[in-house]
């Protein structure tokens, strides 16, 4: 099973939680209570070195596609697709042929929404499946789709086409096509926001309205992007640049690779843009800076310590995501894993859980 290279490499939860009952978090293969960190269930570790977090809060894990908030797992073998309650019984199981999917189901590229899962097969055809009962809701005859992103209304993906790269979007619930537009030749990732969708990569980025028209383009290489109601934030390797909805630059910040060699972007729970700086080749902890969206001023800065390892056998990953009023930050490396919950306004650490090897 192949794993897309630019996925954020950690497992944790993001999503709605019941009042005064924090939803579970997933650290490594352990499902933990969101309030006190106690272990609730364990997933098989499988052969994937670390889980892969998705922008919608789900997690690609060796066991399948996980929604920690709702304690459910979407899994597939060569014959069946099934939804399982983590720590409980299967919810449903469907033959893959009944869903008009080919035998190789690409869960690493699928999305798991609140009510619908959208799954590509090895030809890149998309099938929408109802999570209530596993029945097929829709199927796209267009093919070549890669990794999907969704925001509860739209699902979008880059597709490989004879004429080049395409960015396609569909209504999540019924598969109605929203648009099909030419993407930059070397586009590798997509990011979805309230006002548009970014397709970017080493050849630059193009930003499209949710109905399809191109809003603006960036010629410089783009490593990652996030979007909110204020506009779009692009990591241009040496700088992070904020654009408004029309593509006018609002402000920029140095990426600062003097100590760390990678910068992740995250949207904080109170509307702040969070830059997560860390090293991909050593367990060096992480430094987070939260910035006001209008002008980029620093709202708070927080240093999260490492596990004390001088190296991590040449891989290490850190990512962050908002949950209610806090920001969850998780690190995975061969030497161990840690997860910290930060107050979204102040950056103060509410708790930290770690497992060393």
C-alpha positions in Angstrom: 0.0 0.0 0.0 1.5 3.3 -1.0 1.5 6.4 1.2 1.4 9.9 -0.4 4.6 11.7 0.5 3.3 14.9 1.8 0.8 13.7 4.3 1.1 15.0 7.8 2.6 12.1 9.7 0.8 11.7 13.0 -2.4 10.5 14.5 -4.8 12.6 16.5 -8.4 13.8 16.6 -10.2 16.8 15.4 -14.0 17.3 15.4 -17.1 18.0 17.3 -17.3 16.7 20.8 -20.2 16.4 23.2 -20.4 19.2 25.8 -18.0 18.6 28.7 -16.9 15.3 27.3 -13.7 15.8 25.2 -13.6 13.4 22.2 -10.9 10.8 22.1 -7.5 11.4 20.6 -5.3 8.9 18.7 -1.6 8.8 19.5 0.3 6.1 17.6 -2.1 3.1 17.8 -3.7 4.0 21.1 -7.1 5.6 21.4 -7.0 7.8 24.4 -9.6 9.6 26.5 -9.6 13.3 25.5 -9.9 14.5 29.1 -7.3 12.5 31.0 -5.3 10.5 28.4 -6.4 7.1 29.7 -6.2 4.3 27.1 -9.6 3.4 25.7 -8.7 0.9 22.9 -5.7 -0.2 20.8 -5.5 -0.5 17.0 -3.3 -3.0 15.3 0.1 -1.4 14.5 0.4 -3.1 11.1 3.3 -2.3 8.8 3.0 1.5 8.5 5.6 3.2 10.6 3.4 6.0 11.7 -0.2 7.1 11.2 -1.1 9.9 8.8 -3.3 12.7 9.9 -5.8 14.3 7.4 -6.9 17.9 7.3 -10.5 16.8 8.2 -9.4 15.2 11.4 -9.4 11.6 10.2 -6.3 9.4 10.3 -4.9 7.0 7.8 -3.7 4.1 9.9 -2.4 0.6 9.1 -5.7 -0.7 10.2 -7.7 1.6 7.8 -9.2 5.0 7.8 -9.9 6.1 11.4 -12.3 8.8 12.8 -11.2 9.0 16.4 -13.9 11.5 17.4 -16.6 9.1 16.6 -14.5 6.0 17.5 -15.0 4.4 14.1 -12.7 2.6 11.6 -13.3 2.1 7.8 -11.4 -0.9 6.6 -11.1 -3.0 3.5 -9.7 -6.2 2.3 -9.8 -7.7 -1.2 -13.5 -8.6 -1.0 -15.3 -6.3 1.5 -15.5 -2.8 2.8 -16.6 -2.5 6.5 -17.2 0.1 9.2 -16.2 -0.9 12.7 -16.9 0.7 16.0 -13.4 1.0 17.7 -13.5 -1.3 20.7 -16.8 -2.7 19.6 -18.6 -4.6 16.9 -18.7 -4.1 13.1 -21.4 -1.6 12.1 -21.8 -3.0 8.6 -19.9 -5.0 5.9 -20.5 -4.7 2.1 -19.0 -6.7 -0.8 -16.8 -4.3 -2.8 -18.4 -5.4 -6.0 -21.8 -4.2 -4.7 -20.3 -0.7 -4.4 -19.0 -0.7 -8.0 -15.5 -0.5 -6.7 -12.6 -2.4 -8.2 -10.8 -5.0 -6.1 -8.0 -2.6 -4.9 -9.7 0.0 -2.7 -7.4 3.0 -2.0 -8.2 3.9 1.6 -5.0 6.0 1.9 -6.6 8.4 -0.6 -10.2 8.2 0.7 -12.1 10.7 2.9 -14.3 9.9 5.8 -16.9 12.6 6.4 -19.7 12.8 9.0 -22.2 10.8 6.9 -20.4 9.9 3.7 -17.1 8.2 2.8 -15.7 8.8 -0.7 -13.4 6.1 -1.9 -11.3 5.8 -5.0 -10.4 2.4 -6.5 -7.1 1.6 -8.3 -8.4 3.2 -11.5 -9.2 6.4 -9.7 -13.0 6.2 -10.0 -14.9 7.7 -7.0 -17.7 6.1 -5.0 -19.7 7.8 -2.3 -20.8 5.4 0.5 -23.4 6.1 3.2 -21.8 5.6 6.6 -25.2 4.7 8.2 -25.6 1.4 6.2 -22.8 1.1 3.7 -24.9 1.6 0.6 -23.6 3.3 -2.5 -24.8 6.8 -2.9 -23.0 7.9 -6.1 -20.2 7.0 -8.4 -18.1 9.3 -10.7 -17.2 7.9 -14.1 -14.2 10.3 -14.3 -11.0 8.5 -13.3 -7.4 9.2 -12.3 -8.3 10.8 -8.9 -5.6 10.9 -6.3 -5.8 11.9 -2.6 -9.1 13.5 -1.7 -9.9 16.5 0.7 -13.3 17.4 2.0 -15.0 20.0 4.2 -18.4 18.6 4.7 -19.8 20.1 1.5 -17.3 19.5 -1.3 -14.8 16.8 -2.0 -11.9 17.7 -4.2 -8.9 15.9 -5.7 -6.1 16.2 -8.2 -6.5 13.9 -11.2 -4.0 12.6 -13.7 -5.3 13.2 -17.2 -3.9 12.7 -20.7 -3.8 16.5 -21.1 -2.1 17.1 -17.7 -3.2 17.6 -14.1 -6.8 18.5 -13.3 -8.4 19.7 -10.2 -11.9 18.3 -9.8 -14.6 19.0 -7.1 -17.9 17.2 -6.3 -20.7 17.7 -3.9 -19.9 15.4 -1.0 -23.5 14.1 -0.5 -24.5 13.2 -4.0 -21.4 13.5 -6.2 -22.7 16.3 -8.4 -19.7 17.8 -10.3 -18.8 21.3 -9.0 -15.9 21.9 -11.5 -13.1 20.3 -13.5 -10.2 22.7 -14.1 -6.6 22.5 -15.3 -4.1 22.5 -12.4 -0.4 23.4 -12.3 1.6 20.7 -14.1 3.6 19.7 -10.9 0.7 20.1 -8.4 1.1 17.6 -5.6 -1.5 18.7 -2.9 -4.8 20.4 -2.4 -6.2 22.5 0.4 -9.8 23.5 0.8 -11.2 26.6 2.4 -14.4 28.7 2.7 -13.6 30.7 -0.4 -11.7 28.4 -2.6 -9.4 25.4 -3.2 -5.6 25.5 -3.6 -3.7 23.1 -5.9 0.0 23.5 -5.4 3.5 21.9 -5.6 7.0 22.6 -6.7 5.8 24.3 -9.9 3.7 26.9 -8.1 0.0 27.0 -7.1 -3.4 28.0 -8.5 -6.3 29.0 -6.4 -9.8 28.3 -7.6 -13.2 29.5 -6.4 -15.4 26.8 -5.0 -17.5 27.0 -8.2 -14.4 26.6 -10.4 -13.1 30.0 -11.8 -9.4 30.6 -11.2 -8.9 33.4 -8.6 -5.1 33.8 -8.8 -1.8 31.9 -9.2 1.5 31.9 -7.5 4.6 31.1 -9.6 7.0 30.2 -6.8 7.3 26.6 -5.4 4.6 26.0 -2.7 5.1 23.3 0.0 1.7 23.6 1.8 -1.4 25.7 2.2 -4.3 26.4 4.5 -7.3 28.6 4.0 -9.8 30.4 6.3 -12.4 33.2 6.0 -9.7 35.8 5.6 -8.1 34.2 2.6 -5.2 31.8 1.9 -1.8 31.1 3.6 0.9 29.5 1.5 4.3 28.1 2.6 6.7 29.2 -0.1 9.6 27.3 1.6 11.6 30.4 2.7 8.5 32.4 3.6 4.9 32.0 4.6 2.7 34.5 2.7 -0.9 35.5 3.4 -3.2 36.4 0.5 -6.7 37.7 0.5 -9.5 36.1 -1.5 -8.5 37.9 -4.7 -4.8 37.1 -4.5 -3.6 40.4 -3.0 -0.7 39.8 -0.7 -1.5 40.9 2.9 1.7 40.0 4.7 4.6 37.6 4.8 6.8 35.9 7.5 10.2 34.2 7.2 9.9 30.4 7.5 13.2 30.4 9.5 15.0 27.2 8.7 18.1 28.1 10.7 17.2 25.5 13.4 14.4 23.5 11.9 14.1 22.2 8.3 10.3 22.1 8.0 7.3 24.3 8.7 3.7 23.0 9.0 0.7 25.3 8.8 -2.4 24.9 11.0 -5.4 27.0 11.8 -5.9 27.5 15.5 -9.3 27.2 17.3 -9.6 31.0 17.8 -8.8 32.0 14.2 -5.0 32.3 14.5 -2.5 30.9 11.9 -0.1 28.6 13.6 3.4 27.9 12.2 4.8 24.6 13.5 8.6 24.5 13.1 10.5 21.2 13.6 13.3 19.0 12.2 12.5 16.0 10.0 15.7 14.2 10.9 15.9 14.4 14.7 13.5 14.4 17.7 14.0 18.1 18.3 10.6 18.9 19.7 8.8 21.8 18.1 8.4 25.6 18.2 5.0 27.0 17.6 4.1 30.6 16.8 0.5 31.8 16.5 -0.2 34.8 14.3 -3.2 37.2 14.0 -4.7 36.7 10.5 -5.1 40.3 9.6 -1.4 41.5 9.9 0.5 38.5 11.0 1.4 39.8 14.5 2.6 37.1 16.9 -0.2 36.3 19.4 1.9 33.7 21.3 4.9 31.5 21.0 5.5 28.1 22.6 8.4 25.7 22.7 7.5 22.0 23.1 10.5 19.9 24.3 11.8 16.7 22.7 12.0 13.3 24.2 15.8 13.6 24.7 16.8 11.6 21.7 19.7 13.0 19.6 18.3 11.5 16.4 15.2 9.6 15.3 16.7 7.2 12.8 16.3 9.9 10.3 12.6 10.6 10.5 10.5 12.8 12.7 7.1 14.5 12.2 5.0 17.0 14.0 1.6 18.4 13.2 -1.2 20.4 14.9 -4.9 20.7 14.6 -7.7 22.6 16.4 -10.2 21.0 18.7 -12.9 23.1 20.3 -10.9 25.8 22.2 -7.6 24.1 22.1 -4.8 23.1 19.8 -3.5 19.5 19.7 0.1 19.0 18.8 1.5 15.6 18.2 5.0 14.2 17.4 5.9 10.8 16.1 9.5 9.4 15.8 11.2 6.0 16.3 12.2 7.1 19.8 8.6 7.7 20.9 5.5 9.8 20.6 4.0 12.8 22.4 0.8 14.8 22.3 0.3 18.2 23.9 -3.0 20.1 24.3 -2.6 23.8 24.2 -5.0 26.6 25.1 -6.0 28.2 21.8 -5.8 31.8 23.0 -2.7 31.7 25.2 -0.7 28.7 23.9 -0.4 27.4 27.5 0.0 23.6 27.7 -3.1 22.0 29.3 -1.6 18.5 29.3 1.0 16.4 27.6 1.1 12.6 27.0 4.2 10.8 25.9 5.3 7.3 25.2 9.0 6.4 24.8 10.5 3.3 23.3 
